[in-house]
Amino acid sequence: MAQAFLLLFAAIVSEVIATTSLKLSEGFTRPVPSLIVVLGYGTAFYLLSLSLRQIPLGTAYAIWSGVGTAATVIIGILVWGEPVSAWRMFGIGLIIAGVVVLQTVAAQP
């Protein structure tokens, strides 16, 4: 099961790299970031599919999308100076709390 969660983590990293590159691609007008988008999402979905051999679909997808969303928001704030507000931080906190709950539930039989 630990290997499945490592694959899921790698899928999240790939998805976050692809999403970040999506902004850098400027509407797919820049070749290198555009290639990273395609490769990143392809890798992310492949690794996610491998993790689904041991992690339930709902749990894996919720963790993948939740952690990816939270990481992308943080990158937007740190890299592109997107606005920080108490509500945004509260929302990220809710996402992280949801991931923790799902992880706890996934560990139970």
N, C-alpha and C positions, 0 to 999 in steps of 0.2 A: 504494500500500500504506500510505503514511503516513496518508492520510485514513481508511482502514479502522481503523487503530489509534487515531486520534482519536475515531472513532465508538465504538469499544470502550471507551475511557477515559470518554467521556460516559455510556455505558451503565452502567459501574461506579459512577460518581458518582450517577446516578439511582437505582440499586439500593440504594446505601448510604443515601441520603436516605430512600427508601421504607422500608427496614428500621428505621432510626432512628425514623421516624414511626410505625411499627407499634407500638413500645413506647409512644410518646406517645399513641397512640389509645386506650389502655386497653381493649382488646378491642372496638374499633370503637364505643366509646360517646362519643367526642369527635369531632365532625364535621370540624373542620379537619384534624387529623392523619390522620383516616381518608381524607379526600379526597386528601391528599398521598400516602398509601400507594398508592391506586388509580392516580393519575396517575404517580407515580414508577415503579411496576412496569410500567405500560403503556409509558411512555417508555423504560425500560431494555430491555424486550424488543424494542421497535421498533428502537432503535439497535443492539442486539445483532444483530438480523436483517439490518440494513444492513451491518454489519461482516462478516457471513458471506459476502458477495459476493466477498471477497478473502482472508479468513482461514479456514483449515480449521476445521470445526466443533469438533473435539476441542481444538484449541489455543485457539480463542476462548473456548469455554465454561470450560476449565480456568483461563485467565487471569481471566475475568470472575468466576467463583465464588471463586477463590483470593484475588485482590486484594480482592474485596468482603468475604470472610470476615475477612481480616486487618484491613482497615479497620474493620469492625464490632466486632471484638474490642478494637481500640485505642480506639474511641469509647466502648465500654462501660466500659473502664478509666478513661478521662479524664472522661467526663460522668457516669456513674452509679456510679463508685467500685467497679466490679467488682474482685474480687481479682486481684492480680498475683502470678504465681509463675514460678519458673525454667522449669517445664514448659510453661506457657502461652507464654512468650517463645520457648522452643525450638520449639514448634509453629508459631508465627507465622514464625519463621526458616525452618522447613522449607517452609512455604507459599510464602514469598518466593523461596526457592531453586528450588522447583519451577517457579514462574512464569518465573524467569530462564532455566532450562533449556528450557522450552517456547518462550520467545521466541527463544532461540538456534537451536533446531531449526526453528522456523517460518521463520527467515531463510534456511535452507538449501534448495536445490532438491529 
